[in-house]
């Protein structure tokens, strides 16, 4: 494509290019080139890369409209065959092993070196297209999203009561349609874009109808059938499935059956009620099957490009509707980074957003709801995460396997904190396993146990009540982003903004959701990842070590006042991986991706937030002024002496501090302890550049020394 690479073009130019549009020039968001409708080549065909609107300024044409109207006009202009010759049709017939009349009935046209397949919606209007090249798979274009093959049949009122046959893919759909017609069977035949793809907004088409599912004989087909059943239960009047012959090869499908001369009688005998089928996808018959959930696929999302809205444009939408403070802006960036990192391989990023009620964390989290690959949960139980229910159809009612490879959002994790301790501990146990990639639960009802493999990103909103439950960070698996603790903050403007939104909260949330969706609904490839400069890598290593040291707890027997054992802090590998992912996600908020010091300020803030607060405050003030007594540090940090004394002793036990003694002027003996950072911890502290973090200036750690007034006693 002269002057432009296809991968660099905006997603909404995708259908234009497949119909022959070759952009030659770009003026801001407008791309100019030849017209695929009137075939003029005077570069008077304009396409807006942001909106997809087109307009031809050529005198004899004058066509204009949006992406959808262009696709319809373009297919009309191409006619029945497009550029295809008889030779082309015969080559396609041989490649697909399907008669030419069936292929023509699909609506295929040839443009350039590609065969284009129109996808129509339930109103019979072409809404998208897919592309096929001989020797390759049928594939979706960047935009518009693909639809359900055959959905246009629902516009025919004569077919109101007809059952639905659901196949895997367009080729099987076309072959089965002809097969059923020849045998006098009245049915609507549909094809899904893949075994795991059946969108919720297609379910209404099936309401009250009978459903037959005919997916391929492979693991994806079996699991896809199970997912379909869970979606349609209570919507369809019945659900039956195909049971391909036991001796048929892996991947055997509808076309294979028809091409091998299968009869309708034989076909009918393969149809069974869903509850008679087996969901076992493994060749062994172990008592504890491992379910590896069908992962959510980001393949349909457009590839990340410069046409994604900038983070500044997205932030402006939030500024318009909410009173955004510095920490809310940083929190939104961290949330977006978390969602983006879900597309990266390896350990997941789990992040608590901690703030008081009314801070704004819930609105930020809600804006990410219903974005592809994001699941928002309200309340959960141990039994809902991994269920031991024995359903009639044999389906698994567990929530966990449906979450893998997604971003899970708890908009109010405080509800879990307030649950009964046995239930809370059960939830924590399962979530810890899910973070590590494998979780299970044992039952006593004959199922014995369920076991799952997979991971997901987890973001949550929670109040400071989380500090009272040391188990809530799941064994140090969660990092935290805390609201800046500024005693001088004036919240009047935030309250005023909330009052102004009272009568249009729905509209406000729609706007915030639209802004988040436009920013996040992009596919990230490994080539898009930002590089981590060496100086930032050094900082992350130091921050990870600080987190591990300062969130170490000391086990005590409070009835006897004894420390149970000498505490040892962990090695910071886990927080290092999480902070690295966070930094990369923040870098990906820009295009091209780049990690900046602004991003590292957020990383530092998360590292500080993830430590035990008393520990961090004591260390911070000692870093500024070493060799302080308990009383001196209490005044400096504004921490009660009784609280501070115990924290300092614990910090000495975990070797974050060192303790020396100075002379007591009253007794003349060296008995007053003074505290400083240990040499090893000082090294980590200096390398982390925490002192440079701008968020400290916002009083996340109090830096205002209290003014003391003394009254003379007569």
Phi, psi and omega in degrees: 000113188306121174081345183224139171270140181303321183293340182267351183282151177301146181305324185286356173272351187306306181296329180295317183293324180290338175266013171105001179289128179237098182296134180252331183221161175224127175239102187056242181269358183267132176250131184247140178186200181287154181266121178285354183262316178254356176065019175286147183239032181265017177058040178249016177261119185251135173230129177275119184293338182271316184261337184084000178294143179232158177202131177256121182268004178292135188306319184276358184250279178074012180289146176204162180159202180250187183302314185294317180292327177296314182301316179297314180296320183294318177295323179295319180294322182290338179074205187285324187246342189068231181263009187286136174260174176301322179298318179298317180297321180292323176295320179293321178300317181290319183294321184262353182054046180223143180300150181300322182297328177289318180295320178293325179296333178292343180091011181298137172228151180256126177228122185064229179261010185244148168264129182251129182250118179286139176247120182254152177269184184292350176266359179086011182261135178295121184247342180197187177207160173234162189239137177228135173233134183305131182094354180237176178272153171296130186226153178280156174268173183296322184200142358285165178301148181290161181241200182262121181298126176092006183297337181296342181294338180288349177281346181274110184295340178291342184257020186302322184257005183288143175288169183243131172254124185249116181253173178256097177103163184288325183293315178297321180300314182295318181294316181293325180301313179293319181301313181292321179299316180297335180260011174073022181268124178270114183200154170267127180250126181240158175230132177271154178292347180184165184297329184264002186250109168211104189286148182298330181282006172261347188298325183298337179293335184265354188303125176080356182263160170279148183231132173243125179252128185232065181275168184295158179273078175205178183300316180299320180295318180294314180291323177298321177298319178297318179294320178300316182298318180296326181287321189267354182301127182087354180254315180269159180283330172202161178224115177242157184226162177274136173245094182299151182306144183299331182270004179283149185289163176299135181089000179303136184220187185301314181296323178300317180298314182292316182294335177275007175086021179300140180264165180292325178298316179294323179297316182297326181289343180274349181275128180225161172298147183301320186289358175265355185270159178257140177260008180290118182255011182243153180281339180269166183239041180298153182291337181243086180293145176260121179264117173257103189300145172297115187287147173297136182257131177265007187298331183281347181285149178292148180292138178306133180209179181290354181270358170293141175304147179285162178295330178292318177295320179293316180299327181299327178295318179293321178299328182289326188253339181233156172275098185272125175261172181302318182287330176291322177297315179294322179296318179298318178297319180295321177298311179301318179300319179298316179298317182295322183292347177301331181280356178268148178284165175098190181301147185275163175259122177243130190218121171272133172257109190255124179195165180290161175304137179088357181297322180125358183298324183294318180296321178296315180294320180298331181295339181269357182293146176065016170277139181310127179089005179242131177240122177258128182243145176266278179244148178225161173230167176301322182286331177285328178292308175230108187263142175259012182298138177258089182289154183302319184272003179082003182288156179266124182270006184290145180277324187309310185294343179277353185260345187300140179069019178240176170258121180259129181241124169259108184287342177214084180291344179301329179298324177290320179300327184272001178283171179297144186301315179300319179293318180298316180296324178295319177296314181300319182299315181293318181294323176300317178296320180296321177299318182284352175102356178209129180221154184207167176208139182256143182234171178239025185249021180098337177287333180072291179199159172237143184221137185226150177236131180154166179225166175207157173281146181227125176236141181215152171255136184205154176273177181292356176301339181298334181295338181279350181241096183296344180276350189289346175268015172055050180067044178066025177275333178270136162267171182227148169238111183259143173301143180295128182273084182251107181294344181263005182294136176259113183267007183301319182293323176297318180294319179298319179297321178295321179296318181294333181272000186305315186268001176218044178296322181298314179297317180301314182293327176296319180293317179294320178295317180298318179296317179294318181296316180298330182275325189263342187278062180223149179271131180255127176254162183301328180293342181277344186299142176280152173279148179260111178302151185301320183294329178285326177297320178297318179298316183296320178300314181294318179297320180297320178294320179297317179301311182299321181288312189275357171248013173287133179257153179252122181280125183230149170263096188289339178290332181247351180074021183256147168278129187292325180198162178288120183287147175231126178281156181280176173272139191279037181293316183295308178297331178297317179295317182293318179294324177296315178297318178299315179298318179293319177298320177294322177297327181283357173287350178247156175229125354292159186294140179201133177270125182244174178292332174299320177295318181292333175297321177291320178299316178297319180298318178296320179298315178299316182296333185278352178272160172296126191302313181300319179298313183296319182294318179298315181296319182300313183288329175289332177291330179278325182215094183286174177056057177251149173277172178299316182295319180295315181291327178299317178292319182294315186265351181060047177242135180304141184302317184296325177286316186294320183301315180293320180296319181296320178295322178292321178295329175291321179297324181269009172067026172277329180240160170240149184241129174238179181228148174233169186288138173273115185296340181281326183252343183076011180251151180276086186230354183270118180286140172235147191238144175215167174291142175290158182302317182295316181291323178301322179297314178297319184297315180295319181291334184284343182058028179300326182297337180274354186292124183295337182291337176294330179289343177271014176069032169300320170248127187297129180241005181265114180286128182296142177274123183259136177243129181251137179258125181293131178261121180280000000 
